[in-house]
């Protein structure tokens, strides 16, 4: 780093750039630039095209970003515009992972801490958004209701800006890298119905039905009698309107209800849980699968679709940005944990499929569509909420791309004296 290229009359700018050079000088490839509030730049490595530019908005920006040093601090500094990213937001997360995984030695803590604390406590904090403060026992019905309501009751209009026309808020299923989101989501809905081998007249339950896209598709194209449950009143109201408008009210309905409250005497031939599993929590996995077992008729099939953590990647302790601002109490577990609990309940595991790349593509569609409607999103909610969700989608796209997260569909059955009732091959899934 040449002194000539970083000459600045602002002492705080000099301190900030020296700190970044000390912290990131050995990061390779350094394919990003830095610009501080007085216009001074630290360019990318020679020969590297600039993937993004880190923009420090004021003299206290680095202090807001790195003190105390954790992912939540860094995320909140972005949220409140202490810094910004010019360029592709997803590209910054390779660097972010490196920073979060970094372990400072005692001497580094002292050196970095002195530099950060010498910067002013200035902040750009926006105050039009409040993180949720949930109360009660973790994953109790009341606390789950608070957490789910916080996430899904943001605004139906907000979700409609970036979801597909059916408002399917789960991983799509792409036939090609350039397929549009609407087509990929319709393919996903149909793929689930074919995996379950739905038949006319069967009773079908969707746990965590969102805005009703799956139950409507299943009733319309497969002739089932479908019930969807959600904890979000606005979701249920819009889903019911859509069902009525489609003329499907005699075959499907949506109720605001916790899955643990469902009447197990009703009996369902097929059950799906698509993108709800992340809300369950590891401590509640036995309850979750036991309830599905009781709800399912003998010979029935259950498709569980959910995000999975890695059994080998480290889990960072402490509050996370996602937990605080987007998905309270969300918890992902390795697929091995999920399958073990399912088997201990009595289910037979028949098929497990990873859709990791499909969720990467889905997240990239969502973040682009959200960015394209940024002004409308801010009007529907507020600027901090828009920035929180933009950051969340970009981070998730990176995590699925890098393998830090996965997405699995696990098909399990409740066998009838050893008879699964399933054909020998998957051929009918693909026809």
Secondary structure in CASP SS format (residue, H / E / C, confidence):
PFRMAT SS
TARGET T0000
AUTHOR 0000-0000-0000
METHOD secondary structure of the structure
MODEL  1
X C 1.00
X C 1.00
X C 1.00
X C 1.00
X C 1.00
X C 1.00
X C 1.00
X C 1.00
X C 1.00
X C 1.00
X H 1.00
X H 1.00
X H 1.00
X H 1.00
X H 1.00
X H 1.00
X H 1.00
X H 1.00
X H 1.00
X H 1.00
X H 1.00
X H 1.00
X H 1.00
X H 1.00
X C 1.00
X C 1.00
X C 1.00
X C 1.00
X C 1.00
X C 1.00
X C 1.00
X E 1.00
X E 1.00
X E 1.00
X E 1.00
X C 1.00
X C 1.00
X C 1.00
X C 1.00
X C 1.00
X E 1.00
X E 1.00
X C 1.00
X C 1.00
X C 1.00
X C 1.00
X C 1.00
X C 1.00
X C 1.00
X C 1.00
X C 1.00
X E 1.00
X E 1.00
X E 1.00
X E 1.00
X E 1.00
X C 1.00
X C 1.00
X C 1.00
X C 1.00
X H 1.00
X H 1.00
X H 1.00
X H 1.00
X H 1.00
X H 1.00
X C 1.00
X C 1.00
X C 1.00
X C 1.00
X H 1.00
X H 1.00
X H 1.00
X H 1.00
X H 1.00
X H 1.00
X H 1.00
X H 1.00
X H 1.00
X C 1.00
X C 1.00
X C 1.00
X E 1.00
X E 1.00
X E 1.00
X E 1.00
X E 1.00
X C 1.00
X H 1.00
X H 1.00
X H 1.00
X H 1.00
X H 1.00
X H 1.00
X H 1.00
X H 1.00
X H 1.00
X H 1.00
X H 1.00
X H 1.00
X H 1.00
X C 1.00
X C 1.00
X C 1.00
X C 1.00
X H 1.00
X H 1.00
X H 1.00
X H 1.00
X H 1.00
X H 1.00
X H 1.00
X H 1.00
X H 1.00
X H 1.00
X H 1.00
X H 1.00
X C 1.00
X C 1.00
X C 1.00
X C 1.00
X C 1.00
X C 1.00
X C 1.00
X C 1.00
X C 1.00
X C 1.00
X C 1.00
X C 1.00
X C 1.00
X C 1.00
X C 1.00
X C 1.00
X C 1.00
X C 1.00
X C 1.00
X C 1.00
X C 1.00
X C 1.00
X C 1.00
X H 1.00
X H 1.00
X H 1.00
X H 1.00
X H 1.00
X H 1.00
X H 1.00
X H 1.00
X H 1.00
X H 1.00
X H 1.00
X H 1.00
X C 1.00
X C 1.00
X C 1.00
X H 1.00
X H 1.00
X H 1.00
X H 1.00
X H 1.00
X H 1.00
X H 1.00
X C 1.00
X C 1.00
X C 1.00
X C 1.00
X C 1.00
X C 1.00
X C 1.00
X C 1.00
X C 1.00
X C 1.00
X C 1.00
X C 1.00
X C 1.00
X C 1.00
X C 1.00
X C 1.00
X C 1.00
X C 1.00
X H 1.00
X H 1.00
X H 1.00
X H 1.00
X H 1.00
X H 1.00
X H 1.00
X H 1.00
X H 1.00
X H 1.00
X H 1.00
X H 1.00
X H 1.00
X H 1.00
X H 1.00
X H 1.00
X C 1.00
X C 1.00
X C 1.00
X C 1.00
X C 1.00
X C 1.00
X E 1.00
X E 1.00
X E 1.00
X E 1.00
X E 1.00
X C 1.00
X C 1.00
X C 1.00
X C 1.00
X C 1.00
X H 1.00
X H 1.00
X H 1.00
X H 1.00
X H 1.00
X H 1.00
X H 1.00
X H 1.00
X H 1.00
X H 1.00
X C 1.00
X C 1.00
X E 1.00
X E 1.00
X E 1.00
X E 1.00
X E 1.00
X E 1.00
X C 1.00
X C 1.00
X H 1.00
X H 1.00
X H 1.00
X H 1.00
X H 1.00
X H 1.00
X H 1.00
X H 1.00
X H 1.00
X H 1.00
X H 1.00
X H 1.00
X H 1.00
X C 1.00
X C 1.00
X C 1.00
X C 1.00
X C 1.00
X C 1.00
X E 1.00
X E 1.00
X E 1.00
X E 1.00
X E 1.00
X C 1.00
X C 1.00
X H 1.00
X H 1.00
X H 1.00
X C 1.00
X C 1.00
X C 1.00
X C 1.00
X C 1.00
X C 1.00
X E 1.00
X E 1.00
X E 1.00
X E 1.00
X E 1.00
X E 1.00
X E 1.00
X C 1.00
X C 1.00
X H 1.00
X H 1.00
X H 1.00
X C 1.00
X C 1.00
X H 1.00
X H 1.00
X H 1.00
X H 1.00
X H 1.00
X H 1.00
X H 1.00
X H 1.00
X H 1.00
X H 1.00
X H 1.00
X H 1.00
X H 1.00
X H 1.00
X E 1.00
X E 1.00
X E 1.00
X E 1.00
X E 1.00
X E 1.00
X E 1.00
X E 1.00
X E 1.00
X E 1.00
X E 1.00
X E 1.00
X E 1.00
X C 1.00
X C 1.00
X C 1.00
X C 1.00
X C 1.00
X C 1.00
X C 1.00
X C 1.00
X C 1.00
X C 1.00
X C 1.00
X C 1.00
X H 1.00
X H 1.00
X H 1.00
X H 1.00
X H 1.00
X C 1.00
X C 1.00
X C 1.00
X C 1.00
X C 1.00
X C 1.00
X C 1.00
X C 1.00
X C 1.00
X H 1.00
X H 1.00
X H 1.00
X H 1.00
X H 1.00
X H 1.00
X H 1.00
X H 1.00
X H 1.00
X H 1.00
X H 1.00
X C 1.00
X C 1.00
X E 1.00
X E 1.00
X E 1.00
X E 1.00
X E 1.00
X E 1.00
X E 1.00
X C 1.00
X H 1.00
X H 1.00
X H 1.00
X H 1.00
X H 1.00
X H 1.00
X H 1.00
X H 1.00
X H 1.00
X H 1.00
X H 1.00
X H 1.00
X H 1.00
X H 1.00
X H 1.00
X H 1.00
X H 1.00
X C 1.00
X H 1.00
X H 1.00
X H 1.00
X H 1.00
X H 1.00
X H 1.00
X H 1.00
X C 1.00
X C 1.00
X H 1.00
X H 1.00
X H 1.00
X H 1.00
X H 1.00
X H 1.00
X H 1.00
X H 1.00
X H 1.00
X H 1.00
X H 1.00
X H 1.00
X H 1.00
X H 1.00
X H 1.00
X H 1.00
X H 1.00
X H 1.00
X H 1.00
X H 1.00
X C 1.00
X C 1.00
X C 1.00
X E 1.00
X E 1.00
X E 1.00
X E 1.00
X E 1.00
X E 1.00
X E 1.00
X E 1.00
X C 1.00
X C 1.00
X E 1.00
X C 1.00
X C 1.00
X E 1.00
X C 1.00
X C 1.00
X C 1.00
X C 1.00
X C 1.00
X C 1.00
X C 1.00
X H 1.00
X H 1.00
X H 1.00
X C 1.00
X C 1.00
END
